[in-house]
Amino acid sequence: MSNVEWFERARAVIPGGVDSPVRSFSSVGGTPYTVASGAGAYVTDVEGRRYLDFVQSYGASLLGHAHPEVVAAICEAAQRGSTFGAPTPGEVTLAEMLVARVAGLEQVRFVSSGTEATMSAVRLARGATQRAKIVKFDGCYHGHSDGLLVAGGSGVAQLGLPGSAGVTEGAVADTIVAPFNVVPQLDESVAAVLVEPVAANMNLVAPAPGFLAGLRAECDRVGALLIFDEVITGFRLGAGGAEEYFGVTPDLWCFGKVIGGGLPVGAFGGSAALLSHLAPAGPVYQAGTLSGNPLAMAAGSRVLALVGPRDYDELARRVSRFAARLEAAIRASGLYAIVPVVGSLSGLYLAREESPAPTNFSEARVWAENGLYRAFFHAMLARGVALAPGAYEILFVGLSHDDEVLDAAVDVAADAAADVAGHLA
Ligand SMILES: *Cc1c(COP(=O)(O)O)cnc(C)c1O
């Protein structure tokens, strides 16, 4: 069956044919390819077409698809049973691995998605401080819970939505939205400031020098908690995440994506004192039937065991080399590009002419909405390179993308960009 046939079937029984709006081609047009399998840096669709994949499950995959060791860990765990509703050694092991890698992180609670992690961290922050307000930043995405969906980047921005229908005014009344990269002035009604330490859902915007440290100081001044949403940056930017990279320590961390090794996992954590507010010890309730799922714990633990500091350095080296080449290749074609890099994270902004790099969501949006990404996306896809079907997503380069594969992608991008530029002329 073809991609079109699968998608027609999907659309009949799944709204829009997708289980997450970012997977739809609404903002780029056309029919999504339906993936039959993946291996390393590549995915193969149901028609047998292979693509070099820069989606990598939006960052959940760090080692590449179907890494043999991760597959083995999942199979071994599955043979012992997939879920029990009782404590298992796997969750202890993965929690110990997270705590060992992130300075100041003493305890974590596992959940099944990044959405649950941020939602629960916010509840914990409110419970611990006995305050109501939450500050988030325009264009940062923290999952799809009601109170955090306002001014989210990623798929919300991709669909041109200011927020979401079905979210009541009451649900967002305690959410304050501030522009990224400006330290807001807080008062004592604020329970927590929630931030992506590197904004990676408005394509890629680095924190300005002093921004994260400024948030830390302002939170301390009024007794608010600082929450780093490291669902993308955690165990991708480096073993110690954003704290290690920027030298700023939050009170609470949220993780997801990489720590599940491709299975559904999230986690939130902080000091033992703060986490003691959670049930069963404390009054802040939080729960999950499949939380700490043995298969997911096994996959996540195997990934973290396989990736050490040298791998992060190597990934950052590859990414910076790739980014410089990609940017140069696209510019040489007649389009203007900025390929921002923060450690092992890279993004892509396209424009018709030279413009300064975006520093916040309103600037990022000008790039994302100029129509070029859509054309470039299809030019790349037609040449066998899959980017995310939305201009607000970053390029997920993982350890399965070696220099050779990345150089091939640069060659394809040069050709694709020339094609797009040719149609503009
Ligand atoms: C993906 C993402 C989330 C949500 O995680 P899900 O597992 O999709 O619920 C939260 N925060 C950030 C920064 C993310 O990129």
Ligand as a Chemical Component Dictionary entry (heavy atoms), coordinates in Angstrom:
data_LIG
# 
_chem_comp.id                   LIG 
_chem_comp.type                 NON-POLYMER 
_chem_comp.pdbx_formal_charge   0 
_chem_comp.three_letter_code    LIG 
# 
loop_
_chem_comp_atom.comp_id 
_chem_comp_atom.atom_id 
_chem_comp_atom.alt_atom_id 
_chem_comp_atom.type_symbol 
_chem_comp_atom.charge 
_chem_comp_atom.model_Cartn_x 
_chem_comp_atom.model_Cartn_y 
_chem_comp_atom.model_Cartn_z 
_chem_comp_atom.pdbx_ordinal 
LIG C1 C1 C 0 8.473  17.613 23.374 1  
LIG C2 C2 C 0 8.516  18.591 24.470 2  
LIG C3 C3 C 0 7.638  18.511 25.569 3  
LIG C4 C4 C 0 6.494  17.541 25.615 4  
LIG O1 O1 O 0 6.902  16.214 25.648 5  
LIG P1 P1 P 0 5.857  15.082 25.170 6  
LIG O2 O2 O 0 6.574  13.806 25.469 7  
LIG O3 O3 O 0 5.618  15.330 23.724 8  
LIG O4 O4 O 0 4.626  15.243 25.977 9  
LIG C5 C5 C 0 7.831  19.369 26.637 10 
LIG N1 N1 N 0 8.823  20.283 26.609 11 
LIG C6 C6 C 0 9.656  20.408 25.573 12 
LIG C7 C7 C 0 10.755 21.412 25.627 13 
LIG C8 C8 C 0 9.528  19.576 24.463 14 
LIG O5 O5 O 0 10.327 19.750 23.411 15 
# 
loop_
_chem_comp_bond.comp_id 
_chem_comp_bond.atom_id_1 
_chem_comp_bond.atom_id_2 
_chem_comp_bond.value_order 
_chem_comp_bond.pdbx_ordinal 
LIG C1 C2 SING 1  
LIG C2 C3 SING 2  
LIG C2 C8 DOUB 3  
LIG C3 C4 SING 4  
LIG C3 C5 DOUB 5  
LIG C4 O1 SING 6  
LIG O1 P1 SING 7  
LIG P1 O2 DOUB 8  
LIG P1 O3 SING 9  
LIG P1 O4 SING 10 
LIG C5 N1 SING 11 
LIG N1 C6 DOUB 12 
LIG C6 C7 SING 13 
LIG C6 C8 SING 14 
LIG C8 O5 SING 15 
# 
